[in-house]
Amino acid sequence: MITRKPGVALLAASLLLTGCGGGATAASDHEASTATAPAPNTPAPEISIEAAPQQLPGLGPKTRAQVPSDARQAVVVTGQGKNSSRSTVVLYERTSAGWQAGASWPAHNAFKGWTDHHELGDLRSPIGVYALTDAGGLLDDPGTKLTYDRSNGFTSTGTGFEGEPLAGSFDYVVAINYNRQPGMSPLDWTRPLGGNRGGGIWFHVDHGGPTHGCVSIAKGHMKELLRTLDPALHPVVVMGDATSLAR
């Protein structure tokens, strides 16, 4: 049986993050040595604290341009290399002060790494910026604000590339809107770009090895991700190897 729960509530508390370049703004050594000393009994000047970055750290202009202006949550997946199956996931939320960085988790991506032109069976994860609108899993909804489909269709069997069991991999999933129809179950097979361009790219529970194209994180982290994502904040994933994201 499939149940669907619309996400309607706003995030109870925003993520508190520290972005790149944050911290106190101080004068350079040269400026400090040439500055005029304050007169005696003059109040010390206020120290200016630099705001959080207005742009997501690690992204170049080409990648930043793909992030929608209304996106206030971003899950940045940074691969260790173009051909690596290991990556890091960082949650960000945009506030009036800028992008704030939250939790950071180790992750797996596709067996052969990353690609700018994903195709069915290439064993690479697609590089890009994609919306996150729909979730589901074999287990009951852990409390997400996204639409959640609970179905036995998320049963996973067999073994992975390193012989690890795949059971439980789809206990919780978040669909990545690459070549899929938003607003549908992650199990939906609609492929707007055509079947040859692959699909079924998800966040899911890590099974201890590379994926076919998805991004996998620990089960506890998947539950936290599901509880954090809020459709009212228009969440997106920004994913790719570090070099590609910096373009």
Number of C-alpha atoms within 10 A of each C-alpha: 7 13 12 17 16 14 18 13 12 14 16 9 7 15 19 15 18 17 20 15 12 13 13 11 12 12 10 8 8 8 10 11 10 8 9 8 9 10 7 6 6 8 8 7 7 6 9 10 11 13 18 22 18 14 17 23 17 16 19 15 11 12 20 19 11 12 21 14 9 11 16 20 26 27 25 25 27 25 28 16 16 19 15 18 26 23 25 20 22 18 23 27 22 23 15 9 11 19 27 27 24 17 15 15 14 16 23 29 32 26 22 18 28 26 21 12 12 20 18 14 12 18 21 27 29 26 24 18 24 22 21 26 26 28 29 32 28 20 17 14 23 15 14 25 24 27 21 29 28 21 19 14 14 20 15 15 12 9 13 17 13 10 10 13 16 19 15 19 24 26 23 28 29 27 25 25 22 24 20 23 16 17 15 18 23 27 16 13 14 16 16 12 12 13 13 11 17 19 28 20 22 22 27 28 27 24 22 19 21 26 24 21 30 23 28 29 24 18 19 10 18 21 20 15 20 23 17 22 26 23 25 17 16 17 24 23 22 24 26 28 25 18 15 22 24 15 12
